[in-house]
């Protein structure tokens, strides 16, 4: 059987709180200034450390360093990747800014690999509209520069958001391909372990026996809620309005539950043992994807006794 493959993208906005040290550092970048943190040994670290590696005490003294510095080491990138600082060939370099004792990793827009060298002098090229983010340093370029000279303490930045994107191609196993092709036909197909005889959906190596599952087994598109979670917290990209339920559903004929949405019933009424049935999308929209099942909803059957699913929690 030919196996399936498809391009996949994982994407989310990573948001973190910065704290007093990095908050001041990002605020400095917003004002086109670079602040380093002085540790107990007198060394200035850029970016600043939150805690002194020698004393383990919080770093409180921040000092301004120059936006110009020296390349300590470097490598050349001929084919930039998505999300990198520049969309043309550039150098990754460790740059020690004047006044700092540690190097900063960043991109150097040198034009050609032949223009890069250890010991070359570079300066920051600032983003046109700084916002209090590490990307306020657009890149470095050959040359020298002077500090901005500001004397006021900027208001610290408290939150920084960075988009994360990962693109890759997922190739399935023979067993997984059979499962996905079954979904395209409105069937749910698992596989049985030859040793313990348990049926796994989706198919996988048996975690108990450590052997590949072999015999294809079609299971029902209805089952029992074993455990569940009520989602009450909103988040970016959320499809549904809270509260709603995500549950582990033990399909009839399977020995391991699958996670899925439970709709068509108030979240407060979802319970262990609730019998549910799959709600499939319109057949015209089916393809080789688990999204063919939109959600599960109550099947209108009596609850399953606890002992029938106790070993599958």
N, C-alpha and C positions, 0 to 999 in steps of 0.2 A: 504493500500500500504506500502511495506517495504521501509524505507527511506535509502538513500545512505550515505556512509561515506568513507573518504579517508584520508591518512596521508598527511599533508602539511608541507612545510618548507618555512619560510621567512628568507632570508639571504642577508646581504649587509655588505660592509666594511664602518664602521663609521670613518670618517676622520675629525679631528678638528685642528684648529690652537691653539697654546698653550699660546701665550702671554709671557711677560717678566718674570713672576714669575714661572709659571709651566714649561716654557721652560728651565729655569735654574735648576729647580728641576729634570726634566727628564735628563738633561745633567749630573747632579751629579750622578744619578743612572747609567748612561752609564759609568761613571768613578768609579763606586762602592763606591759612597759616598752618604750619606743621608743629604739633606739640609732642614732645617726648617725655617719658617718665623717668625720673632720677631715682635709682635704687640706693640702698645703704652703702654700697661700695663706690658710689660716685658715678657709676656708668649711666648713660642716658639711652634708654631703649625706645626705638620707633618701629612699629606702634608701641605705645606704652603698655607695660604689664599692669595687671590689676593687683597682683601681689608680688612682693619681693621674693625672688627665688632663694635668697640667702637667709633672710629673717622671717619669711612667711607673713610679714606684716603688710597691710594695705599700702599701696603706693599713693602718695598724696601730692608730691611735688611734680608739677608739670612745667617744662621749660620749652621755649620756642627754639627750633632749629632752622637751618636754612632750607629753602626749597631746592637748593642745588647740592649735588654730591658727586661721588666717584663710583664708577662701576667696579665692583669687586670680582665678579664672575658673570658669565652670560652664556646663553645658547640662542640659536637662531631658529625661527619658525617660518618655514616657507609657505605652508598652507594653513592659515588660521582656521580655527574651529568656531562654530556658532557660540556666542556668549563671551568670546575672548575680547580684550580691550580694543583691538584693531582688526579691520577686515582686509588688511594687506600684510605682506610679510613684515615681521618685526622681531625684536629681540626680547627674550625674557632675561632679566638681569637682577642680581643682588646689588643694591645701591646703598652706599653708606652716605647719608646726608651730612653736610658739614655741621658739626656740633653734636652728632649722634655717635654712639659707640657700637651700634648694631646695624646690620643692613636690612633694607626693606626690599621685598620682592615686587617688581612691577615691570611693565612693558616699556620698551624704548623704541620710539619711532625714528630709526636711523636711516631708513631708505633702502639700504642694502647691507648684506652681511659684512661686506668689506669695510663698511664705515664703523662697525662695532670693534671695540678693543677693551681689554682690561685696563683700568686706569683712566678711561676717558671721562670727561666731565659732562654731566647732564643736569638738566633742570626740569622742574615740573611744568607740564602743560595742563592748566586748569580747565575743567569743564566750563562751558559758557555760562551755565546757571547752576552754581553749587547749591546743594540742598541739605548737606549734613550727612553724607554717605561716602564710603570709601571710593566710590566712582567719581567723586569730586576731583580726584586726581585722574585726569583722562589718560595720561601716559607721561613718559619722560621724553625729552628731546635733547640733542647735543646743545651745550651752552652753559652759561652761568646765570645766577639770579640772586636777588636779595630778599630778605624777609619782608613781609608786608608792613611790619612796623606798628601794627595795632597794639594798643596798650590796655584796652578794656577786656574784662573777662566775659566771654560769650555765654549766652544761656545754653546749658547743656542740651544735647539731643537725647531724647529718652527712648525712641523707638526707631529701628532701622529695618526696612523691608527689602529683601533681595529675591528676585524671581529665580526659581530653579527649574531647569528644563533638561530632560534626559531622553534622547531619541535612540532607539535600538530596534533590531529585528528579532522577533521571537519565533523560533522554530520549534514545533511540537514534536513529541515522541509519536511512535506509531499508535500507542494506546490512547494518547490524548487526541490525536487526529480522529480516531474512531469515535471518541466521545463528542467531539465538535461536529463531525458530520452527522451524528445521530441527532443532535440538537437542530440541525438544519432540516431534519425530517420530522421534527416534533417528538423525538424519542430521547430518553435519558438512558445512556448506556454506560455501565460501570464494568469493572473486571474483578474476577475472583482470585484470591490468593490460593495457589495449589496446595499449600501446607495447612493453614488454619481455616481455609474456606470462607474467609470474610470477603465481602464485596465492597469495593472502594469506588466512590464517585466524588470527583473525577478520578480516573484510574491513576495509580501510582505504585511505586515499590511498597510492598507491605511493610509498615514500620515495625510490626511485631516480629515478623519472620525474616525480614531483610532479603526477600526474593521478589522477582517481578511477578505481577499479577498476569494471568494468561487468559482465562475463559471469559468471553464477553457475556455480560448479564444485563438485560434490560430491566430497569426498575420503574416503579410508579412515579407519576408526577404529583403525588400527594404524600403527606407524611405527618410527623409529630414535632411540635416545638419542644426542644429539650431545654435549652437555656436561651436567654434573650437580654437585650440591652435597650433601654428607652433613651433615645437621643433627644436631649433637651437644649443643647448648646448650638446656636447658629454658627456657621462658618462660611468662608468665601466659596462660591461655586456649589453651594448646597442645592440639591434638586427639590427637596421637600421642606415644608415648613414644620419645625418642631412643635409638639413632640411627635415622634414616630418610632417604630420599633425595628431593630435589626436582630434577627434570631438565628439560632442554629436549628435547621430543619433536618430531621432524620427521615429520609424518604423510605417508603415501604420497599423492602427488599435490599436496602443498603445497610452497611455496618458503621458508617461514619457520617455525621451530619454535614450539611453545606450551609454557609451563611447566606441569608437573603432578607429582603424587606418583607414585613408583614403589614398589609394595608387592609382596608375594608372593615376595620374594627378599631374602637378607641384604644389608645395605647394602654390605658389602665385596665383593659379587659384581656390583654394578652397574658398568657400564663403557661407554665410548664405543662405539657400534656395536651395542649390545644391541637386539634387536628386541622390541618390546612391543606389547600390545593393550589397548584401553580396556576397563575393567570398568564397565558402566553400573549405575546404581541400579535398584531395582525400578521397572518401568514405571508403576505406580500413583503413584509419587512424582515423575514427570517434570513439568517445567514449562518455561517459556522461560528457562532458566538454564544456564550451564556446569557447575553442580553436578550435572547429570544424569549426568555421567561422574564416578564416585567416585574412580578412580585408574587407573593403568596397571600391568600386570604382564607378566612375560616371555611372549612369544608361542610359545616352543618352536621358533623358527626359527634357522638359522645367523646369526651376527653379520653385519651389513652391512659390506662393505669400506669402508675409510676414504675412498677417493676418491669414494664415492657421496654423502657428506654433507660433504666437506671445505669446500665453498663456502658452507655454511649454518651455520658455527660463529659 
